[in-house]
Amino acid sequence: MSFEEIFELYNSMVFNLALNYTQNIEDAEEIAQDVFISVYQKISGYRADAEIKTWIYRIAVNKSLDFLKHRQRQKRWAVFTSFDLGGNAQPTSHVEFNHPGVLLEHKEGLVELFGCINKLPDNQKTVVLLLKVEQLSQQEVAAILNCSSKAVESLFQRAKKNLTILLNQTKENG
């Protein structure tokens, strides 16, 4: 299979997954571009021990998580550098929720939900996104994360519990 065929088959899958991680079109496009650069660079070393879709999902998950970690480090640095010697804080920028699939009347609830999903540990966030948003099977998620189906089930149960707690805290504070 040529790189062009791979790109045509999996471009929207990669973009949608990145969009689910970032909730921002421009960030998702940047991640998708990084994913396909990696695919292009590593395609000659691809060993068919996993389905190509699984391999690309794994790259997309890792690139998305790396992007979010990098953005979080930038935010921490911005907060640190926003204080001058007099102790005056300067406001920092906030990432907008910019997801094209969200209808205006549902946006507020989804902003809240994705805000809580984004607070989950990376492995729980990934399981929620892959199982419930991407609608992959438990076996597919296990292959992408290189773990057992039981581990995926356990991560999902912990994620549900943590999401319930986070959503309740959001409602109490809102």
N, C-alpha and C positions, 0 to 999 in steps of 0.2 A: 504494500500500500504506500503510495507516495505521500509526501508531506502535505501537498495540496489537498489530497483526498482526506487526510486526517484532519486538517484544518476545517474543511467544509463540514465534515461529520460532527466534530466536537467543539467548534467555536462557540455556538450558542450555549451549550452545556457548561463550558468553562466560564463564559461571561455571566450566566445566571448564578452559578455557584459563587463567584467572586462578588456579585451584586448582593447576594444574600449575606455574605460576611460584612460587606462595607456599607450597604444601603446608599451607595453613591455611584452614579453612572461613570463619572470620570475615573474614580479609583478602580472600579471594576474593569474598565477598558485597559487601564495600566497593568493590572494584575493579569488579565487575559493575554496581553502582549508579552509579558514576562513568561507566562506559562508556555506559550508557543515558541518563544525563543529557546527555552529549555528543551522543549520537545524536539525542535529542529536540531539543537546541538547534541542531544543524547539519543536520537532515533537509531543511529547506527549501532549503539550499544544495547538497544532494547532486546531483552531476552524474553521470549514468549512464556515466561513462567506465570505471568498474570495477563488477563485480557487487556488489550490496549486501552480500552475505556477505563478500566480500573487503574492502570498506570497513569493515565492522564488525570483522572480524578485525584490521585495521590499527589501529583505535582501541583494541581490547582489548590488543593487543601493546604499544602505546605507553603505555597507562594502567598495565599490569602492570609494565613496565620503570620507569616513573616512580615507582610505588609502592615498588619494590625499592630504587631509588636514594635515595628519601626515607628509607626505613627504615635504609639503610646510613649515611646522614648522621646520623640519630638515634643509631645505635649508636656512631659515632665521637665524637659530642658527649657521649654518656653515659660513654664511657671517659675522655674528657678531663676531664669534670667530676667523675668518681668519685675523683679524686686530691685529697686535701686537702693543706694546706701541709706536713704532716708526712710526706707521701709514702705514706700508707696508702691502698691501693686498696679500693674497695667493689665487691662483685660486681655484674655487670650482668645484665640479664634475657636469656633465651635463648628464641627462637621455637620452639615445639613443632611437630613433624611431625604434622599433624592432617588426614589425607586419608581421607575416608570409603570410598574404593574399595580400601583396602589391608587385606588379611587380616593378622591378627596374626602368623601364622607367616612372612609375607614382609616384614614391616615393617622389620626391621633391615637387610636387603639393599637395600630401596628407600630407606631413610633415607640409606644410604651412597651409592647411585647418585645420588639427587637432590642430595645434598650436593656431589658432584662436578660434576653438571650446573650447579648454582648458582655454581660457581667459574669456569665458562667465560665468555669475553667475551659480552656481550649478544647480538651477532648470531649467534654459534655456539649459544648456549643457545636462542635463538628458533628456529633452524633445526631443532635436535634435537627440541624440543617440538612444533613444527608437523608435521615429517615423521614422527616415530616415535611420539609420544604421541597427537597429534590425527589422525594418519594421512592427512594431506593429500598431494596429489601435488606433485612438484617444481615443476610449472607454477603450481599454486595458491600455493605458498609464494613463488615468484618474484613473483607479482602482489601478494601481501600486503606483501612487503618492497620492492617496486618495484625489482627487479633482474632480471638474466637467470637462466635455469635453470642455466647454467654456473656463475654466482656461487654459487647455492644449493648445487650439487654440491661446489664447492670449499670452501665454509663447512662443509658436513657432513663432508667428509673431514678437515679440520683439527679439527673438533669430536671426531670419533672418535679421532683420534690423541691429542688432549689428554685426552680421557676415559680412554683406556687408561693414560696416564701418571699421571693423578690417582688412578685406581682402584688401580694398582700401588703408588703412594706410600701410600695409605690402608691397604692390606694389609700393607706393610712396617712401618708405624708402629703398626698395630693389634695 
